[in-house]
């Protein structure tokens, strides 16, 4: 089976660890590998999911601080039920942006129910609907790259259909050209009600899809997945040394061919015959080479994600660490900028659907203070390790706990942590190391 590592499905599987990673279909078969041996490799394959871990770390930093919004009641009401099914806007945007990290871009439709209530209080607000890159099947743009129409593939009654949005309305058809019409509706928005959420600025500003931030991570994690599987098979093939048993002739060889040797039975031999059983152990070099390759690939994964300061594989100078912090912060800043741009477009469409103009302000965080936080953690842990007295030790741990956990942790939990510190237990130490990524 040919593996398309550029496909949406492969990238989504690389994040979830499901699909071909769970079934073993993403393993590469050796040209001379027998069917039963490859099947066994597929059954034993384990996917070390760095992709998900690193993506979640970035998303955690990106959304640690909620966007700043200066908006009126209309946008507040919309934000409380942004998909028409009870989901808050921040929850949806978090999910959408995580998908954009994986796929490069996603498309957010800002629509409004066709059926409206009879009174103003009953009027339904606009809602958001998501479309994936693989669903974008056709588009037309003007010279500036603004959408004049965009067509998505959908499913209706188990059969494929195509929905086309234009600047004046939408239509649903059974063919991509829109000739076999099923339904249609008009609106007076003056623009296509679809927002492109990119994870980074496309190389071509008019492009409808950005490159996946996740692509290189997925490729390296796929390589690591295959390497670990091959190492596992090498262990299986070489764990037990081969017993070499001298035989006098073909008759004796035939008599011993079905012999089983293990720790539960014994082998007798005649020492006067001039030979004795001996084990031939496999060389360790192949295993060592695989282990080095796995270590190098893991380091490359962190390097691609600008997380060298997390891996600890290479000792770094203060200048090098600061540079890597800056690179990671720059990546997050770019993602936040794209998120801010998309939400402002969403707000414009929400108000257009209501016949109004959006005059509020939406701003996403642009600095994430990773260097300051990481340095504070490192300094504190170093101070603790110097054993500067139990009172100093406890006070420092409590201060650091509040710095890391205070904004997101219930007072009762913080009180329990303080009690653990006063009792000099190990629970806090484990927790702080986990927060620090040590």
C-alpha positions in Angstrom: 0.0 0.0 0.0 1.3 3.4 -1.0 1.3 5.8 2.0 0.4 9.4 1.1 2.1 11.4 3.9 0.6 14.6 2.6 -3.0 13.5 3.0 -5.3 14.9 5.6 -6.0 11.4 6.9 -2.3 10.6 7.5 -1.7 13.9 9.4 -4.8 13.3 11.5 -3.7 9.7 12.2 -0.3 11.0 13.2 -1.9 13.2 15.9 -4.4 10.6 17.2 -2.2 7.5 16.9 -5.1 5.8 15.2 -5.7 4.6 11.6 -2.7 3.0 10.0 -0.5 3.6 13.1 -2.9 1.5 15.2 -3.3 -1.2 12.6 0.3 -1.3 11.4 -0.6 -0.3 7.8 1.9 2.6 8.0 4.8 0.3 8.5 7.2 -0.1 5.5 7.7 -3.7 4.5 11.1 -5.0 3.6 11.4 -6.3 0.0 12.2 -9.9 1.3 9.9 -9.8 4.4 7.6 -12.8 4.5 3.9 -12.3 5.0 3.7 -13.9 8.5 6.7 -12.0 9.7 5.3 -8.6 8.5 1.9 -9.4 10.0 3.6 -10.1 13.3 5.4 -6.7 13.1 2.1 -5.0 12.4 0.5 -6.7 15.5 3.4 -5.7 17.7 3.9 -2.1 16.4 3.7 0.7 19.0 3.4 4.3 18.0 5.4 6.7 20.3 3.1 9.8 19.9 5.4 12.8 20.1 3.2 14.6 17.6 0.3 14.8 19.9 2.4 15.7 22.9 4.2 18.6 21.2 1.0 19.9 19.5 -0.8 19.9 22.9 2.1 21.8 24.5 1.9 24.5 21.9 -1.9 24.7 22.1 -1.6 25.0 25.9 0.7 28.0 25.6 -1.4 29.5 22.8 -4.6 29.4 24.7 -3.3 29.8 28.3 -4.6 33.3 28.1 -8.0 33.8 26.5 -8.3 36.5 23.7 -9.1 40.0 24.9 -12.5 41.0 23.5 -14.2 44.4 23.7 -17.6 43.5 22.3 -21.3 44.2 22.9 -24.1 41.9 23.9 -24.7 40.5 20.4 -21.2 39.0 20.2 -21.4 37.9 23.8 -24.6 36.0 23.1 -23.1 34.5 19.9 -19.9 33.5 21.9 -22.0 31.6 24.4 -23.4 29.3 21.7 -21.2 29.6 18.8 -22.2 26.5 16.9 -25.9 26.5 17.7 -25.4 23.4 19.7 -24.2 24.9 23.0 -20.4 25.1 22.4 -18.6 28.2 23.6 -16.6 30.2 21.0 -13.3 29.6 22.7 -13.9 25.9 22.8 -14.6 25.8 19.1 -11.7 28.1 18.1 -9.3 26.0 20.2 -10.4 22.9 18.3 -10.3 24.6 14.9 -6.8 26.0 15.5 -5.5 22.6 16.6 -6.8 21.2 13.4 -5.1 24.0 11.5 -1.8 23.2 13.2 -2.2 19.6 11.9 -3.6 20.3 8.4 -2.3 23.8 7.7 -5.8 25.4 7.3 -9.4 24.8 8.0 -12.5 26.6 6.8 -15.2 28.1 9.1 -18.6 28.7 7.6 -20.6 31.5 9.4 -24.2 30.7 8.6 -27.6 31.5 9.9 -30.7 29.3 10.2 -33.2 29.6 7.4 -36.1 29.3 9.8 -36.5 32.3 12.1 -38.8 33.0 14.9 -41.8 35.3 14.7 -40.5 37.8 17.3 -37.2 39.6 17.7 -36.5 37.5 20.8 -36.9 34.3 18.9 -34.5 35.3 16.1 -31.7 32.8 15.9 -28.1 34.0 15.9 -25.5 33.0 13.3 -23.5 29.9 14.0 -20.2 28.3 13.0 -19.7 25.1 10.9 -16.3 23.5 10.1 -15.0 22.2 6.8 -11.8 20.3 6.3 -9.2 21.0 3.5 -10.1 17.7 1.8 -13.7 19.0 1.4 -12.7 22.1 -0.6 -13.3 20.9 -4.2 -13.7 24.1 -6.2 -13.2 27.9 -5.8 -13.1 31.1 -7.8 -11.3 34.3 -6.8 -10.9 37.8 -8.0 -7.5 39.3 -8.7 -6.9 40.1 -5.0 -7.5 36.5 -4.0 -10.9 37.2 -2.5 -13.4 34.3 -2.8 -16.2 34.8 -5.3 -17.4 31.3 -4.8 -16.3 28.2 -2.9 -17.6 24.6 -3.1 -17.4 22.0 -0.4 -18.2 18.3 -0.6 -20.8 17.0 1.9 -22.9 13.9 2.4 -26.6 13.8 2.3 -28.5 10.5 2.9 -25.3 8.6 2.5 -24.6 10.1 -0.9 -22.1 12.8 -2.0 -23.4 16.3 -2.6 -21.8 19.7 -3.2 -22.6 23.0 -1.5 -21.5 26.2 -3.2 -21.3 29.5 -1.4 -21.2 32.8 -3.4 -21.4 36.4 -2.5 -25.1 36.4 -2.9 -26.3 33.0 -1.8 -25.6 29.2 -1.6 -26.9 26.2 -3.5 -26.8 22.4 -2.8 -26.4 20.1 -5.8 -25.6 16.5 -6.7 -22.8 17.4 -9.1 -19.8 19.7 -8.6 -20.9 22.0 -11.4 -24.2 22.7 -9.5 -26.4 21.7 -12.4 -28.4 19.0 -10.5 -29.9 21.4 -8.0 -31.3 20.2 -4.6 -31.8 23.4 -2.6 -30.7 27.0 -2.6 -31.0 30.2 -0.6 -29.9 33.8 -1.0 -28.4 36.4 1.3 -27.3 40.0 1.1 -23.9 39.8 2.8 -21.8 41.0 -0.2 -19.2 38.3 0.5 -18.7 34.6 0.8 -19.5 33.6 4.4 -16.5 31.4 4.8 -13.4 32.2 6.8 -9.9 30.7 6.2 -8.1 29.9 9.4 -4.4 29.4 8.6 -1.8 28.3 11.1 0.7 30.5 9.4 0.7 33.0 6.5 0.7 31.1 3.2 3.7 31.6 0.9 1.2 33.0 -1.6 -1.0 35.4 0.4 -3.9 34.6 -2.0 -3.6 30.9 -1.4 -6.6 29.1 0.3 -4.3 26.7 2.2 -1.2 27.1 4.3 1.5 24.6 4.8 1.0 22.3 7.7 3.1 23.2 10.8 2.7 19.6 11.8 4.0 17.9 8.6 7.7 17.5 9.5 6.8 16.3 12.9 4.5 13.6 11.5 7.2 12.5 9.0 9.8 12.1 11.8 7.3 10.4 14.1 6.4 8.0 11.3 10.1 7.3 10.8 10.5 6.7 14.5 7.5 4.4 14.4 9.1 2.3 11.7 12.5 2.3 13.4 11.1 1.1 16.7 9.1 -1.7 14.9 12.3 -2.9 13.2 14.2 -2.8 16.5 11.4 -4.8 18.1 11.7 -7.4 15.4 15.5 -7.5 15.8 15.0 -8.1 19.5 12.6 -10.9 18.8 15.0 -12.5 16.3 18.1 -12.1 18.4 17.1 -12.3 22.0 17.8 -16.0 22.2 21.3 -17.2 21.2 21.6 -20.1 18.8 22.7 -23.5 20.3 25.4 -25.1 18.3 25.5 -28.9 18.9 28.1 -31.1 17.2 26.8 -34.3 15.6 28.7 -37.3 14.4 26.8 -38.0 11.2 23.5 -37.5 9.3 21.7 -40.2 11.3 22.4 -38.3 14.6 21.4 -35.0 13.0 18.1 -36.5 11.9 17.5 -37.9 15.4 18.1 -34.5 17.0 16.4 -32.2 14.6 13.1 -31.8 16.6 14.9 -31.4 19.9 13.7 -28.6 22.2 16.2 -26.9 24.6 15.0 -24.6 27.3 15.4 -23.9 31.0 12.9 -26.7 31.8 14.9 -29.6 30.3 18.5 -30.8 29.9 20.9 -31.9 27.2 23.3 -34.7 27.7 26.4 -35.2 25.6 29.5 -37.5 25.5 32.6 -35.4 26.2 34.8 -38.2 24.9 33.5 -37.5 21.4 35.5 -34.4 21.2 32.7 -31.8 21.1 30.3 -30.0 23.4 27.3 -27.8 23.0 28.0 -24.1 22.7 25.9 -20.9 22.1 26.4 -18.5 19.2 25.3 -15.0 20.4 24.3 -12.4 17.8 26.4 -9.2 17.6 25.2 -6.1 19.5 26.1 -3.7 16.7 22.7 -3.7 14.9 20.8 -3.0 18.1 23.2 -0.2 19.1 22.8 1.4 15.6 19.0 1.3 15.9 19.1 2.8 19.4 21.3 5.6 18.1 19.0 6.2 15.2 16.0 6.4 17.6 17.8 8.9 19.8 18.8 11.0 16.8 15.3 11.0 15.4 13.8 12.0 18.8 16.2 14.9 18.9 15.2 15.9 15.4 11.5 15.9 16.4 12.2 18.5 19.2 14.5 20.5 16.9 11.8 20.8 14.2 9.3 22.0 16.8 11.8 24.6 18.1 11.8 22.7 21.4 15.4 21.9 21.8 15.2 23.4 25.3 12.8 20.7 26.3 14.6 17.6 25.0 17.8 18.1 27.0 19.7 16.0 24.5 22.4 18.6 24.1 23.8 21.0 26.7 23.0 24.6 25.7 24.6 27.9 26.5 22.4 30.7 27.8 22.5 32.4 24.4 21.5 29.2 22.6 18.6 28.6 25.0 17.4 32.2 24.6 17.5 31.8 20.8 15.4 28.7 20.9 12.9 30.3 23.3 12.6 33.2 20.9 12.0 30.8 17.9 9.3 29.0 19.8 7.7 32.2 20.9 7.8 33.5 17.3 6.0 30.4 16.2 3.3 30.9 18.8 3.0 34.6 17.9 2.4 33.8 14.3 -0.3 31.3 15.2 -2.0 33.8 17.5 -1.9 36.4 14.7 -3.7 34.0 12.3 -6.3 33.2 15.0 -6.9 36.9 15.7 -7.3 37.6 12.0 -9.8 34.7 11.6 -11.9 35.7 14.6 -12.2 39.3 13.4 -13.5 38.0 10.1 -16.0 35.8 12.0 -17.2 38.8 14.0 -17.6 40.8 10.8 -19.8 38.1 9.3 -21.8 37.6 12.5 -22.8 41.3 12.4 -23.4 41.2 8.6 -25.9 38.5 9.1 -27.7 40.7 11.6 -27.5 43.7 9.3 -25.0 45.5 11.5 -21.3 46.5 11.5 -18.8 45.1 13.9 -17.1 47.9 15.8 -15.5 45.9 18.7 -12.0 44.9 19.2 -10.5 41.4 19.4 -6.8 40.8 20.3 -4.8 37.6 20.9 -1.7 37.4 23.1 1.5 38.1 21.3 4.1 37.3 24.0 4.1 34.1 26.0 6.9 34.5 28.5 8.3 31.0 28.1 11.8 32.1 28.8 10.9 33.8 32.0 8.8 30.9 33.2 11.4 28.3 32.3 14.2 30.3 33.8 12.2 30.7 37.0 11.6 27.0 37.2 15.2 26.2 36.6 16.4 28.7 39.1 14.0 27.5 41.8 14.9 23.8 41.3 18.6 24.6 41.4 18.0 26.5 44.7 16.1 23.6 46.1 18.8 21.1 45.1 21.4 23.3 47.0 19.4 22.5 50.2 19.5 26.1 51.5 17.5 25.2 54.6 14.1 23.6 55.1 12.3 26.9 55.7 13.7 28.5 52.6 13.0 25.3 50.7 9.3 25.2 51.7 8.8 28.9 51.0 10.4 28.7 47.6 8.3 25.7 46.6 5.1 27.4 47.7 5.9 30.5 45.7 6.8 28.5 42.6 3.6 26.4 42.9 1.5 29.6 42.9 3.4 31.0 39.9 2.8 27.9 37.8 -0.5 26.6 39.0 -2.2 29.6 40.8 -4.3 31.0 37.9 -5.7 27.6 36.8 -6.0 25.8 40.1 -8.8 25.8 42.7 -7.9 27.3 46.1 -8.6 24.0 47.8 -6.0 22.3 45.5 -3.4 25.0 46.2 -4.0 24.5 50.0 -3.5 20.8 49.6 -0.2 21.4 47.7 1.0 23.7 50.5 0.2 21.0 53.0 2.2 18.5 51.0 5.1 21.0 51.0 4.9 21.5 54.7 4.9 17.8 55.2 8.0 17.5 53.0 6.3 14.9 50.8 7.4 13.9 47.3 4.1 14.5 45.6 4.8 18.2 45.0 8.3 17.4 43.7 6.9 15.0 41.1 4.3 17.5 40.0 6.7 20.4 39.6 9.1 18.3 37.5 6.2 17.3 35.3 5.2 21.0 34.9 8.8 21.9 34.1 9.1 19.1 31.5 12.0 17.5 33.4 
